[in-house]
Amino acid sequence: MPSTGATFDSLVGQMAQNQEVLQGWDAVVNVLQSALDAFLLSHWHQQTAGQGQMTMVMVWCEGVYKAPTPDQYYTTVSRFTVTLGPPLFQFTSGAAQVTVSQAVLAGSLAVGSMIVPQSFKPGTCDCQPDDPRVDWGPPELIDVGQKPVLTGTVPVSEVTGVVTPGAQSVVLDFAMGAFTFGNMTLSGQPPAVIADQIMNWFAAHEVRYCLCSVDMRDFGAGPGLTPRAFRFNVVTTRGGNTLVQIMISTSGAIPPTLGVLVDEPIPTADGYTCSVMISSYRLMNDILAGGFHNSAGFSLSAFRDGGSGAAWQMRLYPAMHIAGSFDYGDCCNRHTDTYSIYVNLIFGGFPGPGLRVYDHIQTGGNLPVTIDVNGVYPMALSGQGRAQGIAITPGSISVSVTGACENEVKTQLSSILQGSIQNSLTSVSFAPVSLLAFENLLFPDHLITIGRVAAPADLLLACTFQPLG
């Protein structure tokens, strides 16, 4: 059954509904397996100098035996040659290993003998493929008509310094795998012995594939957006898409649960192959507050209503105190109304293209009214390449006043409040903030490029990969 995916808008809608979807992680990078396959195939072409196939030659010795000639001994020498096609990788949901298969395109096994001293140790055999000391028998050819294949499982492991010093890399190290040959029969050696030699060859030639690297250095985004620990996860979605997830902690604490609480974390229906999700706490406390500037003494304070699972928001304080009076009524019946209103603006998630700015106020007194303040601060992309970031720009504010008082009162109060709030907010601005996904996450010869951004609760960046260079 073909896989199906989400649109950007449907993913935003589900994130808005579910609120905190990262289950305690500070950031999660979701990558389609097809994108990783492209990285791995590119690495394969580099390893094989663009030839598209890899030829392996292994020579080993076994045993020391008495020769028919008096006082002479010999060892059995085997030479196995095999040419493999490109590897196919299969990531399995919840597994910390990858299944690999490579078609056998050609190959042979030759067995011979070599005169050695009685004290010879086969493990130290240094024979070459065409060693003149070896009396080789005729080679036994692999029957490629049977479609032989090398299959194996390779664990996903973490190593340091593969891409850059200090970076932790997620790699597939073939020397740590377990391999078998299928549809291949050779009379000269049992399959298990040949499989062991394959692993030795992988180790000697350092055959490994880097999936990604996480650089733990602070590139200026601040400690809240600098990785301290990460975990690797594989999940197959309800739509049939296999994803690799890099679960990132910027505090160093490791949450007990992997995965994110949405059906399809990548909007593949819109052509995206990757998404980056940053928790609402980091969005508010490090992106919003990290770029916050003001000249009127305002500060930001993070909070959330509803406890664990609810999205974090940011309150602007101290409250704006708007007080004064205005006249209303006709020429013969004028009245004066005084007002003293405190506005506690809140920045929060919003399914649209930005952050919601709002407050809900109910006044007392002789003319109680309900005041709703609403606005959107658009979020835009800033910078290029690894300097990509998020810029939050001031937006317009609207005020609506409802209640049992006269329409003129509501209209005048709404206009006064809107002007006062907008005027106070002229002192508030947000500088662009760099994001951890672009300086700290390294993919082989590719760069994450943002396409769309939204903050329904947690921050969502829909991305593709672009080749470097």
C-alpha positions as CSV (number, residue, x, y, z in Angstrom):
1,M,0.0,0.0,0.0
2,P,1.5,3.4,-0.9
3,S,2.4,5.7,1.9
4,T,0.3,8.8,2.6
5,G,1.3,12.0,4.3
6,A,0.1,15.2,6.0
7,T,-0.2,18.6,4.5
8,F,1.5,21.5,6.4
9,D,-1.8,22.9,7.4
10,S,-3.2,19.6,8.7
11,L,0.0,19.0,10.8
12,V,-0.3,22.5,12.2
13,G,-3.9,21.8,13.1
14,Q,-3.0,18.6,15.0
15,M,-0.2,20.2,16.8
16,A,-2.5,23.0,17.9
17,Q,-5.0,20.5,19.1
18,N,-2.5,18.3,21.0
19,Q,-0.4,21.2,22.4
20,E,2.9,19.9,23.7
21,V,3.7,17.0,21.3
22,L,7.5,16.5,22.0
23,Q,6.9,14.5,25.3
24,G,9.6,16.4,27.2
25,W,12.2,16.7,24.5
26,D,13.5,20.2,23.7
27,A,13.7,19.5,19.9
28,V,13.0,16.7,17.5
29,V,14.3,16.4,13.9
30,N,12.2,14.1,11.7
31,V,13.7,12.8,8.5
32,L,12.1,10.6,5.9
33,Q,14.0,7.4,5.2
34,S,14.0,8.2,1.5
35,A,16.1,11.3,2.3
36,L,18.5,9.3,4.4
37,D,18.7,6.7,1.6
38,A,19.9,9.5,-0.7
39,F,22.6,10.4,1.7
40,L,23.7,6.8,2.0
41,L,23.7,6.3,-1.7
42,S,25.8,9.4,-2.2
43,H,28.3,8.0,0.4
44,W,28.3,4.7,-1.5
45,H,29.3,6.5,-4.7
46,Q,32.1,8.3,-2.9
47,Q,33.4,5.0,-1.5
48,T,33.3,3.3,-4.9
49,A,34.6,6.3,-6.8
50,G,31.4,6.5,-8.8
51,Q,31.6,3.0,-10.2
52,G,28.4,1.8,-8.5
53,Q,29.9,-1.5,-7.3
54,M,32.4,-2.6,-4.7
55,T,34.8,-5.4,-5.2
56,M,36.2,-7.2,-2.1
57,V,39.1,-9.6,-2.1
58,M,39.8,-11.6,1.1
59,V,42.7,-14.1,1.6
60,W,43.1,-16.2,4.7
61,C,44.8,-19.3,6.0
62,E,43.5,-22.2,8.0
63,G,45.3,-25.0,9.9
64,V,48.8,-26.5,9.7
65,Y,49.0,-30.0,8.2
66,K,51.7,-32.6,7.6
67,A,52.7,-32.6,3.9
68,P,53.3,-35.9,2.0
69,T,56.9,-34.8,1.6
70,P,59.0,-35.7,4.7
71,D,59.5,-32.9,7.2
72,Q,57.2,-30.4,5.4
73,Y,54.0,-28.8,6.5
74,Y,51.4,-26.8,4.7
75,T,48.4,-24.5,5.4
76,T,45.2,-24.2,3.4
77,V,44.8,-20.8,1.8
78,S,41.4,-19.4,0.6
79,R,40.8,-16.5,-1.7
80,F,37.3,-15.1,-1.9
81,T,36.5,-12.4,-4.4
82,V,33.0,-10.8,-4.5
83,T,31.6,-7.8,-6.3
84,L,28.6,-6.2,-4.6
85,G,25.9,-3.8,-5.8
86,P,24.6,-0.7,-3.9
87,P,23.3,-1.4,-0.4
88,L,19.6,-1.2,0.3
89,F,18.8,-0.1,3.8
90,Q,15.6,-0.9,5.8
91,F,15.0,1.0,9.0
92,T,12.6,-0.8,11.3
93,S,10.3,1.0,13.7
94,G,11.5,0.9,17.3
95,A,14.7,-1.0,16.4
96,A,18.3,0.2,17.1
97,Q,19.6,-1.6,14.0
98,V,19.2,-1.4,10.2
99,T,18.8,-4.3,7.8
100,V,21.1,-4.1,4.8
101,S,21.1,-6.1,1.6
102,Q,23.5,-6.0,-1.4
103,A,23.2,-8.0,-4.6
104,V,26.1,-10.2,-5.5
105,L,27.1,-9.2,-9.0
106,A,30.1,-11.6,-9.5
107,G,32.6,-13.6,-7.5
108,S,34.7,-16.7,-7.0
109,L,36.4,-18.9,-4.4
110,A,39.8,-20.4,-4.9
111,V,41.5,-22.7,-2.5
112,G,45.2,-23.6,-2.4
113,S,48.0,-24.7,-0.2
114,M,51.3,-23.1,0.9
115,I,54.3,-24.7,2.5
116,V,54.9,-23.3,6.0
117,P,57.0,-24.1,9.1
118,Q,55.4,-26.4,11.7
119,S,55.1,-23.4,14.1
120,F,53.1,-21.3,11.5
121,K,50.1,-19.4,13.0
122,P,47.3,-19.1,10.4
123,G,46.0,-16.0,12.0
124,T,49.1,-14.1,10.9
125,C,48.7,-15.1,7.3
126,D,49.9,-12.3,5.0
127,C,49.2,-13.9,1.7
128,Q,48.3,-11.7,-1.3
129,P,45.6,-12.5,-3.8
130,D,48.2,-13.6,-6.4
131,D,50.8,-14.8,-3.9
132,P,53.4,-17.0,-5.8
133,R,53.9,-19.1,-2.7
134,V,50.4,-20.5,-3.0
135,D,49.6,-23.5,-5.2
136,W,46.1,-22.4,-6.2
137,G,43.4,-24.7,-7.3
138,P,40.8,-23.7,-10.0
139,P,38.4,-21.0,-8.9
140,E,34.8,-21.9,-8.2
141,L,32.5,-19.2,-9.7
142,I,29.5,-17.8,-7.9
143,D,26.3,-18.6,-9.8
144,V,24.8,-15.1,-10.2
145,G,21.8,-16.6,-12.0
146,Q,20.6,-17.7,-8.6
147,K,20.5,-14.0,-7.6
148,P,22.8,-14.3,-4.6
149,V,22.6,-11.6,-2.0
150,L,24.5,-10.4,1.1
151,T,22.2,-9.5,3.9
152,G,22.9,-8.4,7.4
153,T,21.9,-6.3,10.4
154,V,24.0,-3.3,11.4
155,P,23.5,-1.6,14.8
156,V,23.0,2.1,14.9
157,S,25.8,3.4,17.1
158,E,27.1,6.8,18.3
159,V,30.8,7.8,17.8
160,T,32.7,11.0,18.3
161,G,34.6,13.0,15.8
162,V,33.5,11.4,12.5
163,V,32.4,14.7,10.9
164,T,33.9,17.3,13.1
165,P,35.9,17.2,16.4
166,G,33.6,16.9,19.4
167,A,30.5,16.1,17.4
168,Q,28.5,13.0,18.2
169,S,27.7,11.1,15.0
170,V,25.0,8.4,14.4
171,V,26.7,5.8,12.2
172,L,26.1,2.4,10.7
173,D,29.4,0.6,11.2
174,F,29.5,-2.5,9.0
175,A,32.3,-4.0,11.1
176,M,29.8,-4.4,14.0
177,G,27.1,-6.1,11.8
178,A,26.2,-9.7,11.3
179,F,26.0,-10.9,7.7
180,T,25.0,-14.0,5.7
181,F,24.9,-14.9,2.1
182,G,21.6,-16.1,0.5
183,N,21.2,-18.1,-2.7
184,M,24.9,-18.8,-2.8
185,T,26.6,-22.2,-2.4
186,L,30.3,-22.7,-2.5
187,S,31.8,-26.2,-1.9
188,G,35.2,-24.9,-0.8
189,Q,34.1,-23.0,2.3
190,P,31.0,-23.0,4.6
191,P,29.0,-19.7,4.5
192,A,29.7,-18.8,8.1
193,V,33.5,-18.7,7.5
194,I,33.0,-16.5,4.5
195,A,30.7,-14.2,6.5
196,D,33.3,-13.8,9.1
197,Q,35.9,-12.8,6.5
198,I,33.4,-10.2,5.1
199,M,33.1,-8.6,8.6
200,N,36.9,-8.6,8.9
201,W,37.1,-6.8,5.5
202,F,34.6,-4.2,6.5
203,A,36.6,-3.5,9.7
204,A,39.9,-3.3,7.9
205,H,38.5,-0.9,5.3
206,E,36.4,1.1,7.8
207,V,33.2,0.8,5.9
208,R,30.6,2.8,7.8
209,Y,27.9,5.3,6.9
210,C,27.2,8.5,8.8
211,L,23.4,9.3,9.1
212,C,23.9,12.6,10.9
213,S,26.0,14.4,13.5
214,V,25.0,16.5,16.5
215,D,27.6,19.2,17.3
216,M,27.3,20.0,21.0
217,R,29.0,23.4,20.7
218,D,27.2,26.7,21.3
219,F,27.1,28.6,18.1
220,G,25.5,31.7,19.6
221,A,22.0,30.4,20.0
222,G,22.4,30.2,23.8
223,P,22.4,27.2,26.1
224,G,18.6,26.6,25.7
225,L,19.1,26.0,22.0
226,T,22.4,24.0,22.2
227,P,22.2,20.2,22.2
228,R,23.5,18.4,25.3
229,A,22.2,14.9,24.6
230,F,20.2,13.1,22.0
231,R,18.6,9.8,21.2
232,F,18.0,8.1,17.8
233,N,14.5,6.7,17.1
234,V,12.8,5.0,14.1
235,V,9.1,5.1,13.6
236,T,6.7,4.0,10.9
237,T,3.7,6.3,10.8
238,R,0.0,5.3,10.3
239,G,0.4,6.5,6.7
240,G,3.2,4.1,6.1
241,N,6.1,6.5,6.1
242,T,9.3,5.4,7.9
243,L,11.0,8.2,9.7
244,V,14.3,8.6,11.5
245,Q,14.0,11.0,14.5
246,I,16.8,12.8,16.3
247,M,15.4,13.5,19.8
248,I,17.4,16.4,21.3
249,S,17.8,17.5,24.9
250,T,19.4,20.9,25.5
251,S,19.3,20.5,29.3
252,G,21.0,17.1,29.3
253,A,18.0,15.4,30.9
254,I,16.7,12.4,28.9
255,P,12.9,12.0,28.9
256,P,11.7,8.4,29.2
257,T,9.6,8.4,26.0
258,L,10.6,8.6,22.4
259,G,8.5,9.9,19.5
260,V,6.1,12.8,19.0
261,L,2.3,13.0,19.5
262,V,1.2,13.6,15.9
263,D,0.2,11.1,13.2
264,E,2.5,12.4,10.4
265,P,5.4,14.6,11.7
266,I,6.5,15.6,8.2
267,P,4.2,17.4,5.7
268,T,5.2,15.1,2.8
269,A,2.0,15.9,0.9
270,D,3.5,19.4,0.4
271,G,6.9,18.0,-0.8
272,Y,8.8,18.3,2.5
273,T,11.3,15.6,3.5
274,C,12.2,16.8,7.0
275,S,10.7,18.7,9.9
276,V,12.2,20.3,12.9
277,M,10.0,20.7,16.0
278,I,11.1,22.9,19.0
279,S,9.2,22.7,22.3
280,S,6.9,25.6,23.2
281,Y,9.1,26.2,26.3
282,R,12.2,26.7,24.2
283,L,10.1,28.8,21.7
284,M,9.0,31.1,24.4
285,N,12.0,31.1,26.8
286,D,14.8,31.1,24.3
287,I,13.6,32.2,20.9
288,L,11.0,34.8,21.9
289,A,12.8,36.0,25.1
290,G,16.2,35.5,23.4
291,G,15.4,38.1,20.8
292,F,13.4,40.4,23.1
293,H,14.3,44.2,23.2
294,N,12.4,47.0,24.7
295,S,12.9,50.5,26.0
296,A,10.0,50.8,28.3
297,G,10.9,48.5,31.2
298,F,8.9,45.5,30.1
299,S,10.0,41.9,30.8
300,L,8.7,38.5,29.7
301,S,7.7,35.7,32.0
302,A,7.0,32.1,30.8
303,F,4.0,30.2,32.2
304,R,1.5,27.6,31.1
305,D,-2.2,27.0,32.0
306,G,-3.3,23.4,32.5
307,G,-0.1,21.8,33.8
308,S,1.9,19.1,32.0
309,G,0.9,18.7,28.4
310,A,-0.2,22.3,28.0
311,A,1.8,24.6,25.8
312,W,4.0,27.3,27.3
313,Q,3.1,31.0,26.8
314,M,4.8,34.3,27.6
315,R,3.3,37.2,29.6
316,L,4.5,40.8,29.2
317,Y,4.9,42.5,32.5
318,P,4.4,44.8,34.3
319,A,0.8,45.1,33.1
320,M,0.0,48.2,30.9
321,H,-2.0,50.6,33.1
322,I,-4.3,52.6,30.9
323,A,-6.4,55.3,32.8
324,G,-8.3,58.4,31.9
325,S,-11.7,59.7,31.0
326,F,-13.9,60.5,28.0
327,D,-17.2,62.2,27.4
328,Y,-20.1,60.7,25.6
329,G,-23.8,61.4,24.9
330,D,-25.6,64.0,22.8
331,C,-25.2,67.8,23.1
332,C,-27.9,68.1,25.7
333,N,-27.0,65.1,27.8
334,R,-23.3,64.7,28.1
335,H,-21.6,62.2,30.5
336,T,-18.1,61.6,31.6
337,D,-16.7,58.1,32.0
338,T,-13.5,57.4,33.8
339,Y,-11.5,54.2,33.3
340,S,-8.5,52.4,34.9
341,I,-7.6,49.2,33.1
342,Y,-4.7,46.9,33.4
343,V,-3.7,44.9,30.3
344,N,-1.6,41.8,30.7
345,L,-0.6,40.9,27.2
346,I,0.2,37.2,26.5
347,F,2.2,35.8,23.6
348,G,1.1,32.3,22.7
349,G,0.9,29.7,20.0
350,F,-1.4,30.2,17.0
351,P,-2.3,28.0,14.0
352,G,-1.7,30.9,11.7
353,P,1.6,32.3,10.5
354,G,2.9,33.9,13.7
355,L,2.4,34.2,17.4
356,R,-0.9,35.2,18.9
357,V,-0.9,38.3,21.2
358,Y,-4.0,38.6,23.4
359,D,-5.7,39.4,26.7
360,H,-9.2,39.0,28.0
361,I,-10.4,41.6,30.6
362,Q,-13.7,41.9,32.5
363,T,-14.1,45.2,34.3
364,G,-16.3,46.0,37.3
365,G,-17.9,49.3,38.4
366,N,-21.1,50.9,37.2
367,L,-20.5,50.1,33.5
368,P,-18.9,46.6,33.4
369,V,-17.5,45.6,30.0
370,T,-15.6,42.7,28.5
371,I,-12.5,43.7,26.6
372,D,-10.7,41.3,24.2
373,V,-7.3,42.3,22.9
374,N,-6.1,40.3,19.9
375,G,-3.2,40.5,17.4
376,V,-0.7,38.4,15.5
377,Y,3.1,38.9,15.5
378,P,4.2,37.3,12.2
379,M,7.1,34.9,12.2
380,A,9.4,35.1,9.3
381,L,12.6,33.3,8.2
382,S,15.9,35.1,8.5
383,G,19.4,34.4,7.3
384,Q,20.8,31.9,4.8
385,G,22.5,28.5,5.0
386,R,23.6,27.5,8.5
387,A,22.7,31.0,9.7
388,Q,19.0,30.4,9.2
389,G,16.8,31.7,12.0
390,I,13.5,33.0,13.0
391,A,12.5,36.7,13.1
392,I,9.3,37.8,14.9
393,T,8.0,41.1,13.7
394,P,5.5,43.4,15.4
395,G,1.9,43.2,14.2
396,S,-1.3,45.2,14.6
397,I,-3.5,44.9,17.6
398,S,-7.3,45.0,17.6
399,V,-9.5,45.7,20.7
400,S,-13.2,44.8,21.0
401,V,-15.4,46.0,23.8
402,T,-18.7,44.3,24.6
403,G,-21.2,44.9,27.3
404,A,-24.6,46.5,28.2
405,C,-23.3,50.1,27.9
406,E,-24.0,52.4,25.1
407,N,-22.3,51.8,21.7
408,E,-20.5,55.1,21.8
409,V,-18.9,54.1,25.1
410,K,-17.7,50.8,23.6
411,T,-16.5,52.5,20.5
412,Q,-14.5,55.2,22.3
413,L,-13.0,52.9,24.9
414,S,-12.0,50.4,22.1
415,S,-10.3,53.2,20.2
416,I,-8.5,54.5,23.3
417,L,-7.3,51.1,24.4
418,Q,-6.1,50.1,20.9
419,G,-4.1,53.3,20.5
420,S,-2.6,53.1,23.9
421,I,-1.6,49.4,23.6
422,Q,-0.2,49.9,20.1
423,N,1.8,52.9,21.3
424,S,3.2,51.0,24.3
425,L,4.2,48.1,22.0
426,T,6.4,50.4,19.8
427,S,9.1,50.0,22.5
428,V,9.0,46.2,22.1
429,S,10.9,44.3,19.3
430,F,12.4,41.0,18.7
431,A,15.8,40.3,17.1
432,P,16.3,37.3,14.8
433,V,17.3,34.2,16.7
434,S,19.5,31.4,15.3
435,L,18.2,27.9,15.7
436,L,20.0,24.7,16.8
437,A,18.9,22.7,13.8
438,F,21.2,24.4,11.3
439,E,24.5,25.0,13.1
440,N,24.4,21.9,15.4
441,L,22.9,19.3,13.1
442,L,25.1,18.0,10.3
443,F,23.9,15.7,7.5
444,P,26.3,14.2,5.0
445,D,27.0,16.8,2.3
446,H,23.5,18.3,2.8
447,L,22.0,21.3,4.6
448,I,18.5,21.6,6.1
449,T,16.6,24.4,4.4
450,I,13.4,25.8,5.9
451,G,10.4,26.1,3.7
452,R,7.6,27.1,6.1
453,V,7.3,28.0,9.8
454,A,4.4,28.0,12.3
455,A,4.0,28.0,16.0
456,P,0.6,26.3,16.8
457,A,2.0,25.4,20.3
458,D,5.4,23.9,19.7
459,L,7.4,25.5,16.9
460,L,7.2,23.7,13.5
461,L,9.7,24.1,10.7
462,A,8.9,22.3,7.4
463,C,12.2,21.6,5.6
464,T,14.0,20.0,2.7
465,F,17.6,19.1,2.1
466,Q,19.9,21.0,-0.2
467,P,23.3,19.7,-1.3
468,L,26.3,21.6,0.0
469,G,28.6,23.3,-2.4
